[in-house]
C-alpha cells in the first residue's frame, strides 16, 4: 500500500507567483532569444513549484513486506528437555529456509531474556532453583511467566516489518497474566503462533491440593479430601500424617487426570496444626511434588447441653456424642428453667422427650435468644412424654423449629367397639391375629377411655362389655379366650354394637369391623334397634363362599342400620382380611359409616392397622410401628449414614414441615422425621422419633447412631461466638493472599477497621502488613513469597483499638506452607489457553512453517519524508536556470548575428 500525505497546504498560495515570473522574464529578457527566454521561465516556474511542494512537507507511506520473527522458548522445568532440543533444531531449519528479515529469541522461565541467536540460546545457563535471590539475574526454571515473555519480545521487532511470535510452551503459566499481554499484542498487531510443548515427565503423580471441611472441631472425625493428579493410570498409596504420626492411609488406583481420595481422620487437639498428604505412585518420575502440607486451625470441642425429659435413657445419646469428640453437659429441665447462666458457654442444646409444661416461659425465651441472637443450635428430639396434653403446638419452642405440631383432642372422650369376625374362616392363625389387633387397640387407650369387644359368627358374643378400660388386665384375659367357629352375620354384629353405645356419653364413638366381608344377607324385615325388633332367626344352608357378594341390593339392605349409626354420630371403619374377601362390600360399609377401609396385605399387618385407626380417631400424632427412615434430601448432616441398611425405628410423631424448612429424612411419604432450618443467627433441628431405648432401641448399638448424631450436633453448633472475626491465608502462585471478614453481634459488617498482620518468612525477619478494606466488613492484602521451603510462613493477627485481644485469640494464628512451586504440577499442555491466544492475535495453534512466514498484509508502515527531494529539485532547477542565462555560448550566438 502506497500513500502520500502533506503537512501543510498554505504554500500552494505561492504558485500565484508563477505568472509574475513570466512577466518579469519578458520585460527583462530583451537581449535573450525567444527560446532561451522561454526555457529560463520554465525552469524558474518549476523551481518555484518544487519549493512550494517542499514547504508542504510531503510524506510517503508504504506497507512493509518484510517479516520479523521472535521465537519465545519456554525453558521452565515442566517442559521436556528433549522436546526443547528438537524445537531448537526445527527453528533452525525453518529460519534458514524462509529467511525472515529479522530473527530474535526470547528464553523464559521465572523471567524472560532477549537473545540474538540460537547459539546464545543453546549456551544459556539455567538455574534449577524455584526463585532468584537478590542480585541473581539467571533464568530460574521453577516458574513460567508467559506475560513477561510476550512483552519482552515486543522491543525486538524491526520497524516496518510484519511481527510474528512463535511461542513454544506448555501454556501452564504460574506467574503473570497472559491475557494482559494479549491486549498489548493485539494493539501492536503482533501475531502469535503457539507450538504446544511436551511435558517433562510421562509418568508422574502429585498432590494437587488438600480440602479440609470448614470449622473443624477438636475430637471430631472428619473426611479430608486429597486432590491428586496423575499423568497415567497407576497403583498408589496415599498417606496423611500429623507431623511424624500417620493418621490415615489408603491404597488406590489413580486414573489419568484428577483423582479425589477421602481420608477419615480425627483432630485430637485444638489450635493450629499442619497435615501432610503424600502420594507414592508406581513409576513416579518426580519426587519433588509427591507431598503437600496445609495448615488447619482446629476449634475447641463443641459444648452441648443435653436436657432429658424422660426418667431414664439420657446416657445413650450423651455417651454417643462423647465418643464423637463432643463435650456434653447433662442437666434437668428444672435447671434450664431456673439457671439463666446455664446456656452461657454452650454451642448447642439438645431437648429430648421434654414435656411442654415443664419448660417455663423464661426458659423458652432464653432458648430463643440463644439461637436467634447468639447463633447457637437447638436440637429437638421427640419421645413418649413430649406430646402430653396439647404438647408444643403453637408454643414459643415450636416457633423455633422447622415443623408444626398438631394439637390433639382430649383422650377421655372416646369409646371404641371392636367387631371381630370369629367364624370358621378365622380358624388357625387368623384368630390369633385378631386377638393381637384387639390387644394393640387396648394398649393404646388410656384408663378413662372406653373399649368394647364383640366376637361374632352367626350371633354376636360380647367378649368385653363397653366401658372404661381401667387397668386393662381383665380385658386382656377376656380377649385372649376368643375362639373361632360358625358362620358370619355382620348385620347382627352391627346391631349389637348399636345397642352397646346406647348408654355412651363419649364425644367420639367408633366401630372397627374386622372381617372378610362374606356374610349372610340381613332379613328382609330387619330394622335397627331403634325399631324394637331383632329380626327373625336365620337358618344357614350354604357355605360362606357361596353367599352373594356386593351389589346395590346388598348395600341397600345394610343402609338402614349403618344410617342409624351415622345419625347417632357413631362412625364405622372396616379392616379387610382373609382369602377372597368382598372388598367392595366392606368399602361400602365404611363409606356409609363415614370411616375408612384398610386392606391387610398379610395377616401380620392387622394389629398395626387397628392401632393406626385408633390413633386416627382419637387425634393422636404418635405412631408406634416399625419403620425405616427414607432419605428425602442430601445434606452433610446425614452424609455417610446407611439408613437403608440400618435397623428400624419403632415410632414417630406426625407433624407438618414449615415452608422454608429442609426435610432430610421422612418416616413415611410426606411425614418428616429429620428436618432443619435457620433461625436468626443459629440453626434448629427436629427429630420426630426418640434418641433412647424406646423407639430407637434398635439404633443404640448401630454405628450409624453415633455418626448421625455427631454430624447433627456439629452442623448445628454455634459458628462464631461473640464478634465474628474470620480470616484465612491462601497461596496464589508465588504470593500469599490474606483475607479477613469481621461481623458484629447483630450479624452486620464491621467496617472502618485497620487490621494488621505480622508476617514471618522461614528463617527471615518479620514484617507487619496492614489489610486495606475491599468491601463492607472485608479486608485483604497480598504479599510475595520466596522460594519453596519445607518450613512454613507464619501469619499473626495483631490486636488493636478496633480488634480486641479476645477477638484475636479466638481467630488464632495461621501458617502457610509453600511445599513445592506450581511449576512441578506437570499438567498437560493448556491447549485452550494457547489456542485462544493464537486465534485472538491472528495466529494459529501448532502452525506449519509457511503459515508463520506468509505475507498477510500486516507489515509495518514505512514513513518517508519527500520534502528534501523537492528541495533538492528546486535547487537543481535554479542552477539550470543560471546555466541557461549565464552560459558563455550566449556571447558566441550574439557575435554570430
C-alpha positions in Angstrom: 0.0 0.0 0.0 1.3 3.4 -1.0 0.0 6.8 0.2 1.3 10.4 0.3 0.3 13.0 2.9 1.1 16.7 3.2 1.7 18.5 6.5 0.5 21.9 5.2 -1.4 23.4 2.2 -0.8 27.1 2.7 2.4 27.0 0.4 0.1 26.4 -2.6 -0.7 30.2 -2.4 2.9 30.8 -3.6 2.0 29.3 -7.0 0.3 32.6 -7.7 3.8 34.0 -8.3 4.3 31.9 -11.5 2.6 34.5 -13.8 4.8 37.1 -12.2 7.9 35.0 -13.1 6.8 35.0 -16.7 6.0 38.7 -16.7 9.4 39.7 -15.3 11.1 37.3 -17.7 9.6 39.1 -20.8 10.4 42.6 -19.6 14.0 41.9 -18.6 14.9 39.5 -21.4 15.1 41.6 -24.5 18.7 40.7 -25.1 17.8 37.0 -25.0 16.4 34.9 -27.7 12.9 33.6 -27.5 13.9 30.0 -26.9 16.3 30.9 -24.1 13.7 33.2 -22.5 11.0 30.5 -22.5 13.5 27.9 -21.2 14.5 30.2 -18.3 11.0 31.0 -17.4 10.0 27.3 -17.4 13.0 26.4 -15.2 12.2 29.2 -12.7 8.5 28.1 -12.6 9.4 24.5 -11.9 11.9 25.6 -9.2 9.1 27.6 -7.6 6.7 24.7 -7.7 9.4 22.4 -6.2 9.9 24.9 -3.4 6.1 25.0 -2.8 5.8 21.2 -2.6 8.8 21.0 -0.3 7.2 23.6 2.0 4.1 21.4 2.1 6.3 18.7 3.7 5.0 15.6 1.8 5.5 12.1 3.4 5.3 8.8 1.5 3.6 5.9 3.5 4.4 2.4 2.4 3.5 -1.0 3.8 6.4 -3.2 4.5 6.6 -6.8 3.3 9.4 -8.0 5.5 8.8 -10.4 8.3 10.4 -10.1 11.7 10.1 -13.2 14.0 10.8 -13.7 17.7 11.0 -17.3 18.9 9.8 -17.4 22.6 11.1 -20.6 24.2 9.8 -21.9 27.5 12.8 -23.3 29.4 10.9 -24.0 32.7 11.1 -27.3 34.5 7.7 -28.6 33.2 8.9 -28.6 29.5 10.7 -31.7 28.3 14.4 -31.1 27.6 14.3 -33.5 24.7 11.4 -31.6 23.2 13.2 -28.3 23.6 16.2 -29.6 21.8 14.0 -30.8 18.9 12.3 -27.4 18.9 15.6 -25.6 18.5 16.5 -27.8 15.6 13.1 -27.2 14.0 13.5 -23.4 14.4 17.0 -23.5 12.8 15.6 -25.4 9.8 12.6 -23.1 9.1 14.6 -19.9 9.8 17.2 -21.0 7.3 14.6 -22.0 4.7 12.2 -19.0 4.9 14.9 -16.4 5.7 12.8 -13.8 7.6 14.2 -10.2 7.5 15.0 -10.5 11.2 15.1 -13.2 13.8 15.4 -12.8 17.6 15.0 -15.2 20.5 13.4 -15.0 24.0 14.1 -17.6 26.6 11.9 -17.5 29.6 11.2 -19.3 32.9 10.6 -17.2 36.0 11.7 -14.2 33.9 12.5 -13.6 30.2 15.7 -12.7 28.4 16.1 -11.5 24.8 18.9 -13.2 22.8 20.3 -12.6 19.4 21.0 -16.1 18.1 20.3 -19.8 18.6 23.9 -20.2 19.7 23.2 -17.9 22.6 20.1 -19.9 23.5 22.0 -23.1 23.5 24.8 -21.6 25.6 22.3 -20.2 28.1 22.9 -21.3 31.7 19.7 -22.0 33.6 19.2 -22.1 37.4 17.2 -25.0 38.8 16.1 -23.2 41.9 12.5 -22.0 42.4 13.2 -18.3 42.6 16.0 -15.8 42.1 17.9 -14.4 45.1 18.7 -10.7 45.2 21.2 -9.8 42.5 20.8 -13.1 40.7 19.9 -12.4 37.0 19.7 -16.1 35.9 16.6 -17.6 34.5 15.1 -20.0 37.1 13.2 -23.0 35.9 10.8 -23.0 38.9 8.2 -20.8 37.3 6.6 -19.8 34.0 5.8 -16.2 33.2 4.1 -16.1 29.8 3.2 -12.4 30.2 6.7 -11.2 30.6 7.9 -13.5 27.8 5.5 -12.0 25.3 6.1 -8.4 26.4 9.9 -8.9 26.3 9.6 -9.8 22.6 8.0 -6.5 21.6 11.2 -4.3 21.5 12.9 -6.9 19.3 10.8 -6.3 16.2 12.2 -4.1 13.4 10.2 -1.1 12.4 8.0 -1.6 9.4 8.2 -5.4 9.5 5.3 -7.9 9.9 5.5 -9.1 13.5 5.4 -12.8 14.4 6.0 -14.5 17.8 6.5 -18.3 17.7 5.6 -19.4 21.3 7.0 -22.8 22.2 5.4 -23.6 25.6 3.0 -25.9 27.5 0.9 -22.9 28.3 0.8 -23.6 32.0 1.6 -20.1 33.5 2.5 -19.9 37.1 3.3 -16.1 37.2 1.9 -13.1 35.5 -1.3 -12.9 33.4 -1.0 -13.7 29.7 -4.4 -12.0 29.0 -2.9 -8.6 29.9 -0.1 -9.2 27.3 -2.7 -10.3 24.7 -4.3 -6.9 24.7 -0.9 -5.3 24.1 -0.2 -7.7 21.3 -3.5 -7.0 19.6 -2.9 -3.3 19.8 0.6 -3.6 18.2 -0.6 -6.1 15.5 1.6 -9.0 16.7 0.5 -12.5 15.6 1.3 -15.4 18.0 1.8 -18.9 16.6 1.7 -21.3 19.6 3.6 -24.6 19.5 2.4 -26.9 22.4 5.4 -28.3 24.3 5.7 -31.8 25.6 5.7 -32.3 29.4 9.0 -33.3 31.1 7.6 -36.4 32.7 5.3 -39.0 31.2 4.7 -40.9 34.5 4.1 -38.8 37.5 1.6 -38.3 40.2 1.4 -35.4 42.7 -0.7 -33.9 45.4 -2.7 -31.1 43.8 -4.5 -29.9 46.9 -5.9 -30.7 50.4 -9.6 -29.9 51.2 -10.5 -29.8 54.9 -14.1 -29.1 55.9 -14.6 -25.6 57.3 -15.0 -25.3 61.1 -13.1 -28.5 62.1 -13.5 -29.2 65.8 -11.3 -30.9 68.3 -12.0 -34.6 68.7 -14.2 -34.7 65.6 -13.7 -37.3 62.9 -13.8 -35.6 59.5 -13.2 -36.6 55.9 -10.2 -34.8 54.5 -10.1 -34.8 50.7 -6.8 -35.3 49.0 -6.9 -34.0 45.4 -4.4 -36.0 43.4 -3.3 -35.6 39.7 -1.8 -38.4 37.7 -0.3 -38.5 34.3 -1.5 -42.1 33.7 -3.2 -45.0 35.4 -1.1 -46.2 38.4 -1.3 -48.0 41.7 -0.6 -45.7 44.5 -0.6 -45.3 48.3 -1.9 -42.1 49.9 -0.8 -41.3 53.4 -2.0 -38.4 55.7 0.3 -37.5 58.6 0.1 -35.2 61.6 3.8 -34.3 61.9 5.6 -37.7 62.1 2.4 -39.6 63.0 0.4 -41.4 60.3 -3.3 -40.6 60.8 -4.7 -42.4 57.7 -3.6 -44.2 54.6 -5.2 -45.8 51.6 -4.2 -47.9 48.6 -5.8 -46.6 45.5 -5.7 -46.9 41.7 -5.2 -43.5 40.1 -6.8 -42.6 36.9 -5.3 -40.2 34.3 -6.3 -36.7 35.4 -7.7 -35.5 38.7 -8.5 -38.0 41.5 -10.2 -37.3 44.8 -9.4 -39.5 47.7 -11.2 -39.2 51.1 -9.2 -39.9 54.3 -11.1 -40.0 57.6 -9.1 -38.5 60.5 -9.7 -37.2 63.9 -8.0 -34.0 65.2 -7.1 -34.7 68.8 -6.3 -31.2 69.9 -7.4 -27.6 69.2 -5.4 -24.8 67.6 -3.2 -24.6 64.6 -1.6 -27.8 63.3 -0.3 -29.0 60.0 -1.3 -32.0 58.0 0.7 -33.6 55.1 -0.7 -35.7 52.3 1.8 -37.8 50.4 1.2 -40.0 47.3 3.6 -42.8 46.4 2.7 -43.9 42.9 4.1 -46.6 40.7 6.8 -45.5 38.3 6.7 -41.9 39.6 9.4 -39.8 37.9 9.4 -36.7 40.0 9.6 -36.9 43.8 9.5 -33.1 44.5 5.7 -32.9 44.1 4.7 -36.0 46.0 3.8 -34.3 49.3 1.9 -31.2 50.2 1.4 -29.7 53.6 -1.5 -27.5 54.7 -2.2 -25.6 57.9 -5.5 -26.4 59.7 -7.0 -24.3 62.5 -8.9 -26.6 64.8 -11.6 -25.1 67.0 -12.2 -26.4 70.5 -14.7 -29.3 71.1 -18.3 -28.2 70.8 -20.0 -28.0 74.2 -23.6 -29.3 74.2 -26.2 -29.0 76.9 -28.3 -32.2 77.0 -31.8 -31.9 78.6 -33.6 -35.3 79.0 -37.3 -35.1 79.9 -37.8 -38.9 80.5 -36.9 -40.7 83.7 -34.2 -42.8 82.0 -32.2 -43.0 78.8 -30.1 -39.8 78.9 -26.8 -41.7 78.9 -27.4 -43.2 75.4 -27.1 -40.0 73.4 -24.6 -38.5 75.8 -22.2 -41.5 75.5 -22.5 -41.5 71.7 -21.7 -37.7 71.5 -18.8 -38.1 73.9 -17.4 -40.9 71.7 -17.7 -38.5 68.7 -15.4 -35.9 70.4 -18.2 -33.7 71.7 -18.3 -32.3 75.2 -21.6 -33.0 76.9 -23.2 -31.5 80.0 -26.4 -33.2 81.2 -28.9 -31.2 83.1 -32.6 -31.3 84.1 -35.5 -29.3 82.7 -35.8 -27.6 86.1 -32.1 -26.5 85.9 -32.7 -24.9 82.4 -35.7 -23.0 83.7 -34.0 -21.9 87.0 -30.5 -21.0 85.9 -30.1 -18.3 83.2 -26.3 -18.9 83.1 -26.7 -22.5 82.0 -26.5 -21.6 78.3 -23.6 -19.1 78.6 -20.7 -21.4 77.4 -22.8 -23.8 75.3 -22.7 -24.2 71.5 -25.9 -26.2 71.2 -28.8 -27.5 73.3 -30.5 -30.9 72.9 -34.0 -31.3 74.2 -35.0 -34.9 74.4 -38.6 -36.1 75.3 -39.3 -32.9 77.2 -42.8 -32.1 78.3 -44.1 -28.7 77.1 -45.5 -27.8 80.5 -42.1 -28.4 82.2 -40.4 -25.5 80.2 -41.2 -22.2 81.8 -41.8 -19.1 79.7 -38.3 -17.8 80.8 -36.6 -20.9 79.6 -38.3 -20.7 76.2 -37.3 -17.1 75.8 -33.7 -17.8 76.7 -33.6 -20.6 74.1 -35.0 -18.2 71.5 -32.3 -15.7 72.3 -29.6 -18.4 72.4 -30.5 -19.4 68.8 -31.6 -16.2 67.2 -29.1 -13.8 68.7 -26.3 -16.0 69.9 -26.1 -18.2 66.9 -26.4 -21.4 68.9 -28.0 -24.7 67.8 -31.2 -26.2 69.1 -31.8 -30.0 68.5 -35.3 -31.1 69.5 -35.8 -34.9 69.8 -39.3 -36.4 70.3 -40.4 -39.1 72.7 -43.4 -40.6 74.6 -43.6 -37.7 77.1 -43.2 -34.9 74.6 -46.8 -34.7 73.5 -48.7 -34.9 76.7 -51.9 -32.7 76.8 -51.6 -30.2 73.9 -47.8 -30.6 73.6 -45.7 -27.9 71.9 -48.3 -26.9 69.4 -48.4 -23.1 69.0 -45.7 -22.7 71.7 -42.6 -20.5 71.8 -40.4 -23.6 71.2 -42.5 -24.6 68.1 -41.8 -21.1 66.7 -38.1 -22.0 66.6 -38.5 -25.4 65.0 -38.8 -26.4 61.3 -42.1 -28.2 61.8 -45.6 -27.6 63.2 -47.2 -29.9 65.7 -50.9 -30.7 65.6 -53.0 -30.1 68.8 -54.8 -33.3 69.9 -58.3 -34.0 71.2 -59.0 -34.9 74.8 -58.4 -38.6 75.0 -61.0 -39.4 77.6 -63.9 -38.6 75.2 -63.6 -41.8 73.2 -65.5 -45.1 73.1 -64.4 -47.8 70.7 -66.2 -51.1 69.9 -64.3 -53.8 68.0 -66.4 -56.2 65.9 -64.2 -59.3 65.3 -65.2 -62.0 62.9 -64.7 -65.3 64.7 -66.4 -67.5 62.0 -64.9 -70.7 60.6 -62.9 -68.6 58.1 -60.9 -67.2 61.0 -59.6 -70.5 62.3 -55.9 -71.2 62.9 -53.6 -68.2 62.9 -56.2 -65.7 61.9 -58.0 -65.7 65.2 -54.6 -65.1 67.0 -54.0 -62.2 64.7 -57.5 -60.8 65.6 -56.6 -61.2 69.3 -53.3 -59.3 68.8 -55.2 -56.5 67.0 -57.7 -56.2 69.9 -54.8 -56.1 72.4 -53.0 -53.4 70.3 -56.0 -51.2 70.5 -56.4 -51.9 74.2 -52.7 -50.9 74.8 -53.2 -47.5 73.1 -56.3 -46.5 75.2 -56.0 -44.7 78.5 -57.8 -45.7 81.6 -60.7 -43.3 81.1 -61.3 -44.3 77.5 -63.9 -46.9 76.7 -63.5 -50.2 74.8 -65.9 -53.0 73.9 -65.0 -56.2 72.1 -67.7 -58.3 70.3 -66.8 -61.5 68.6 -69.4 -62.6 66.1 -70.3 -65.6 63.9 -73.9 -66.3 63.2 -74.6 -64.5 66.5 -72.7 -61.7 68.3 -70.8 -62.7 71.5 -69.8 -59.9 73.9 -66.2 -60.6 75.0 -65.6 -57.2 76.7 -68.6 -55.0 77.6 -68.2 -51.4 76.5 -66.8 -49.4 79.4 -63.6 -47.7 80.7 -60.6 -50.0 80.2 -59.3 -49.4 83.8 -56.1 -51.4 84.5 -56.6 -53.5 81.3 -55.8 -56.8 82.9 -59.4 -58.2 82.9 -59.9 -57.1 79.3 -56.6 -58.8 78.2 -57.8 -62.0 79.8 -61.2 -61.9 78.1 -59.7 -61.2 74.7 -57.2 -64.0 75.0 -60.0 -66.5 75.4 -61.6 -65.9 72.0 -62.1 -68.9 69.7 -63.4 -69.4 66.2 -66.5 -71.3 64.9 -69.7 -70.9 63.0 -70.7 -68.7 60.1 -70.8 -64.9 59.6 -73.5 -62.4 60.2 -72.2 -58.8 60.1 -75.7 -57.4 60.3 -76.4 -58.8 63.8 -72.9 -57.7 64.9 -73.7 -54.1 63.9 -77.0 -54.3 65.6 -75.3 -55.4 68.8 -72.7 -52.6 68.6 -75.6 -50.1 68.2 -77.1 -51.3 71.4 -73.7 -51.2 73.2 -73.5 -47.4 72.5 -76.9 -46.7 73.9 -75.5 -45.5 77.3 -72.3 -44.0 75.9 -71.8 -40.3 76.6 -68.4 -40.1 74.8 -67.8 -37.3 72.3 -66.2 -39.8 69.8 -67.9 -43.2 69.2 -66.3 -45.5 66.7 -66.6 -49.1 65.5 -63.8 -51.1 63.9 -65.1 -54.1 62.0 -62.7 -56.9 61.1 -64.0 -59.5 58.6 -63.6 -60.9 55.1 -67.0 -59.4 54.2 -68.6 -62.8 53.3 -71.8 -62.5 55.3 -75.3 -63.7 55.3 -77.8 -61.1 53.9 -79.9 -59.4 56.5 -83.5 -60.4 56.9 -86.0 -58.6 54.6 -87.9 -57.1 57.6 -84.7 -56.2 59.6 -84.7 -52.8 61.3 -82.3 -51.2 63.7 -82.5 -51.4 67.4 -84.5 -48.2 67.4 -87.3 -50.1 65.7 -87.6 -52.5 68.6 -87.0 -55.8 66.7 -84.0 -58.1 66.5 -85.2 -59.7 63.3 -86.1 -63.4 62.7 -83.7 -66.3 63.3 -81.9 -67.4 60.1 -81.1 -71.0 59.1 -77.8 -71.2 57.1 -78.0 -73.9 54.4 -75.0 -72.9 52.3 -71.3 -72.3 52.8 -70.0 -68.7 53.2 -68.1 -68.9 49.9 -71.5 -69.4 48.1 -73.1 -66.3 49.7 -73.9 -63.4 47.4 -71.2 -60.7 47.0 -71.5 -57.0 46.9 -74.3 -55.5 44.7 -76.6 -52.5 45.1 -79.3 -54.6 46.8 -76.8 -55.9 49.3 -75.5 -52.5 50.1 -79.1 -51.1 50.4 -80.0 -53.8 52.9 -77.3 -52.5 55.3 -78.1 -48.8 54.7 -80.7 -48.8 57.4 -78.6 -50.0 60.3 -75.4 -48.1 59.2 -77.6 -44.9 58.6 -78.9 -45.2 62.2 -75.3 -45.5 63.4 -74.3 -42.4 61.5 -77.3 -40.5 62.8 -76.2 -41.3 66.3 -72.7 -39.9 65.4 -71.2 -43.4 65.6 -68.6 -43.9 62.8 -67.6 -47.2 61.2 -64.3 -48.3 59.7 -63.5 -51.7 58.3 -60.4 -53.9 58.2 -60.4 -56.5 55.4 -58.5 -59.7 55.8 -58.9 -63.3 54.7 -58.8 -65.2 51.4 -61.1 -63.9 48.6 -62.6 -61.1 50.7 -65.5 -59.0 49.5 -63.6 -55.7 49.4 -66.3 -53.8 47.7 -68.9 -54.6 50.3 -66.5 -53.7 53.2 -65.6 -50.5 51.5 -69.3 -49.6 51.0 -69.9 -50.1 54.7 -67.0 -47.8 55.7 -68.2 -45.1 53.2 -71.8 -45.2 54.6 -70.3 -45.1 58.1 -68.1 -42.1 57.4 -65.0 -44.2 58.2 -62.1 -45.7 56.4 -61.3 -49.1 54.8 -58.0 -50.9 55.4 -56.9 -54.0 53.4 -54.4 -56.2 55.1 -51.8 -57.3 52.7 -50.8 -60.0 55.2 -52.3 -61.3 58.4 -49.4 -59.8 60.4 -50.3 -56.3 59.3 -53.8 -56.4 61.0 -52.6 -55.3 64.5 -50.8 -52.2 63.1 -53.9 -51.3 61.1 -56.1 -51.4 64.2 -53.5 -49.3 66.1 -53.2 -46.8 63.4 -57.0 -46.4 63.1 -57.3 -46.0 66.9 -54.7 -43.2 66.8 -56.5 -41.5 63.9 -59.9 -41.4 65.6 -58.6 -40.1 68.9 -56.5 -37.5 67.1 -53.1 -38.8 68.3 -50.0 -37.8 66.4 -47.9 -40.6 68.0 -47.4 -43.6 65.7 -45.8 -46.6 67.3 -44.9 -49.0 64.5 -41.6 -50.1 63.0 -40.3 -48.2 60.0 -37.1 -47.4 58.2 -36.1 -43.7 57.5 -36.4 -42.6 54.0 -33.7 -40.1 52.7 -35.5 -37.1 51.3 -32.6 -34.7 50.5 -28.8 -35.0 50.8 -27.0 -32.9 53.4 -23.7 -33.0 55.3 -25.8 -33.7 58.3 -26.6 -37.2 57.1 -23.7 -37.9 54.8 -22.2 -41.4 55.1 -25.0 -42.9 57.2 -26.6 -46.0 55.6 -30.2 -45.7 56.6 -31.3 -48.4 54.1 -29.0 -50.9 55.7 -29.6 -49.8 59.3 -32.1 -51.1 61.8 -35.7 -49.7 62.1 -37.1 -47.2 64.4 -40.2 -48.2 66.4 -42.2 -45.0 66.5 -42.5 -41.4 65.4 -44.7 -38.3 65.7 -46.7 -36.8 62.9 -46.1 -33.2 62.1 -46.1 -30.8 59.2 -42.9 -29.1 57.8 -42.8 -25.4 57.7 -42.5 -23.6 54.4 -38.7 -22.8 54.5 -37.5 -25.9 56.3 -35.3 -28.6 54.8 -36.6 -32.1 55.3 -33.7 -34.6 55.2 -35.4 -37.8 56.4 -39.0 -38.9 56.2 -40.8 -41.5 58.4 -43.4 -42.1 55.7 -44.1 -40.3 52.5 -44.6 -36.6 53.3 -44.2 -37.2 57.0 -40.9 -35.6 58.2 -38.5 -37.4 60.5 -35.4 -35.2 60.5 -35.8 -31.5 59.4 -33.7 -28.4 59.9 -33.9 -24.7 59.4 -32.1 -21.5 60.2 -33.5 -19.2 62.8 -31.8 -15.8 63.2 -28.0 -16.4 63.5 -28.5 -20.0 64.6 -29.9 -23.3 63.5 -32.7 -25.6 64.7 -33.1 -29.3 64.1 -36.1 -31.6 64.9 -36.0 -35.4 65.1 -39.5 -36.8 65.3 -38.6 -40.2 66.8 -36.7 -40.5 70.1 -33.0 -41.0 70.9 -33.2 -43.6 73.6 -34.3 -47.1 74.4 -37.9 -46.9 73.4 -38.4 -46.1 69.7 -34.6 -46.0 69.0 -33.8 -49.1 71.0 -32.5 -51.0 67.8 -30.4 -47.9 66.9 -28.4 -47.7 70.1 -25.8 -50.4 69.1 -25.8 -49.4 65.4 -22.6 -47.5 64.3 -24.8 -45.1 62.3 -26.4 -43.8 65.6 -23.3 -42.1 66.9 -22.2 -41.0 63.5 -25.5 -39.4 62.7 -25.9 -37.5 66.0 -22.3 -36.4 65.9 -22.9 -34.8 62.5 -26.2 -33.3 63.5 -24.6 -31.6 66.5 -21.5 -30.4 64.6 -23.7 -29.0 61.8 -25.8 -27.1 64.3 -23.3 -25.7 66.8 -22.5 -22.0 67.2 -20.1 -20.8 64.4 -18.8 -17.5 65.8 -19.2 -16.7 69.5 -19.2 -13.0 70.1 -17.8 -10.7 67.5 -17.1 -12.8 64.4 -13.6 -12.4 63.1 -12.6 -14.9 60.4 -9.5 -14.9 58.4 -7.6 -17.2 56.1 -4.3 -17.2 54.2 -4.1 -18.9 50.8 -1.3 -19.3 48.3 -1.9 -18.0 44.8 1.1 -18.7 42.6 4.1 -17.3 44.4 2.1 -14.9 46.5 0.2 -15.2 49.8 -3.3 -13.8 49.9 -4.6 -12.7 53.4 -8.3 -12.2 53.7 -10.3 -11.2 56.8 -14.0 -10.7 57.4 -15.4 -9.1 60.5 -19.1 -9.3 61.7 -20.7 -7.7 64.8 -23.0 -9.3 67.3 -26.0 -8.3 65.2 -24.6 -10.0 62.1 -23.8 -6.7 60.4 -20.5 -5.9 58.7 -17.8 -4.2 60.8 -16.2 -1.6 58.5 -13.6 1.0 59.1 -11.2 -1.3 60.9 -7.4 -1.3 60.4 -6.4 -4.9 60.9 -2.7 -5.6 60.8 -0.9 -8.9 60.3 2.7 -9.8 61.3 4.3 -12.0 58.6 7.4 -14.1 59.4 9.1 -16.0 56.5 11.1 -19.1 57.1 14.4 -18.1 58.7 13.7 -14.4 57.9 12.8 -11.1 59.6 9.2 -10.3 60.4 7.2 -7.5 58.8 3.8 -6.0 59.5 1.3 -5.6 56.7 -2.0 -3.6 57.0 -5.1 -5.1 55.4 -6.9 -2.4 53.4 -10.7 -2.6 53.3 -12.0 -4.0 50.0 -15.7 -4.4 50.8 -18.1 -4.0 53.7 -16.5 -5.9 56.6 -13.9 -7.4 54.3 -10.2 -6.7 54.3 -7.4 -8.2 52.2 -3.7 -7.9 51.1 -1.2 -9.8 49.0 2.4 -10.4 49.8 5.1 -12.1 47.7 6.6 -15.4 48.7 10.2 -16.5 48.2 11.2 -20.0 47.1 9.5 -23.1 48.2 10.5 -24.5 51.6 9.6 -27.2 54.0 9.3 -24.6 56.8 6.1 -22.6 57.0 5.4 -18.9 56.8 3.8 -17.5 60.0 0.9 -15.0 60.0 -0.3 -13.4 63.2 -3.3 -11.1 63.6 -2.3 -8.2 65.8 -4.7 -6.7 68.4 -5.5 -3.0 68.2 -8.0 -0.4 69.3 -10.7 -1.8 66.9 -9.7 -5.5 67.3 -9.7 -6.6 70.9 -7.3 -9.2 72.1 -10.2 -11.6 72.8 -11.2 -11.5 69.1 -7.7 -12.1 68.0 -7.2 -15.0 70.4 -10.4 -16.7 69.1 -9.4 -16.1 65.5 -6.0 -17.7 66.1 -2.8 -17.6 64.0 -2.2 -19.1 60.6 0.7 -20.8 58.8 1.2 -21.1 55.1 3.3 -24.0 53.6 5.0 -23.4 50.2 6.0 -27.1 49.8 6.7 -27.0 46.1 6.1 -24.4 43.4 3.3 -24.7 40.9 5.8 -25.5 38.1 6.0 -29.0 39.4 2.4 -29.6 38.8 3.1 -31.3 35.5 -0.3 -30.7 33.9 -1.0 -31.5 30.3 -0.4 -28.6 27.8 -3.0 -25.9 28.3 -4.4 -26.1 24.8 -7.4 -23.8 25.4 -5.1 -21.0 26.5 -2.7 -21.5 23.6 -5.5 -21.7 21.1 -7.3 -18.6 22.3 -4.0 -16.6 22.5 -3.2 -17.6 18.9 -6.7 -17.0 17.4 -7.2 -13.7 19.2 -4.0 -12.3 17.8 -4.5 -13.7 14.2 -2.1 -16.6 14.5 -2.6 -20.3 14.7 -2.1 -23.2 17.1 0.5 -25.8 16.0 1.2 -24.0 12.7 3.0 -25.1 9.6 6.2 -23.2 8.8 4.7 -21.5 5.7 1.8 -20.2 7.9 4.3 -18.3 10.1 6.1 -16.5 7.3 3.2 -16.0 4.8 2.6 -12.3 3.9 -0.7 -11.2 5.3 -0.5 -7.5 4.6 0.2 -6.8 8.2 3.7 -5.3 7.8 4.5 -2.0 9.4 4.0 1.3 7.7 7.3 3.0 6.5 7.1 6.8 6.5 9.5 8.6 4.1 9.7 12.4 4.1 9.7 13.7 0.5 10.5 17.4 1.1 14.3 17.0 0.8 13.8 15.6 -2.7 11.7 18.5 -3.8 14.0 21.0 -2.1 17.0 19.5 -4.0 15.0 19.5 -7.2 14.3 23.2 -6.7 18.0 23.9 -6.1 18.9 21.9 -9.3 16.3 23.8 -11.3 17.6 27.1 -10.0 21.2 26.2 -11.1 19.9 25.1 -14.5 18.2 28.5 -14.8 21.5 30.2 -14.1 23.2 28.0 -16.6 20.8 28.9 -19.3 21.0 32.6 -18.6 24.8 32.9 -17.9 26.5 30.3 -20.0 29.4 31.6 -22.3 27.8 30.2 -25.5 25.3 33.1 -25.5 28.0 35.6 -26.5 29.0 33.5 -29.4 25.5 33.5 -30.5 25.3 37.3 -30.3 28.5 37.7 -32.3 27.2 35.4 -35.0 24.4 37.8 -35.6 
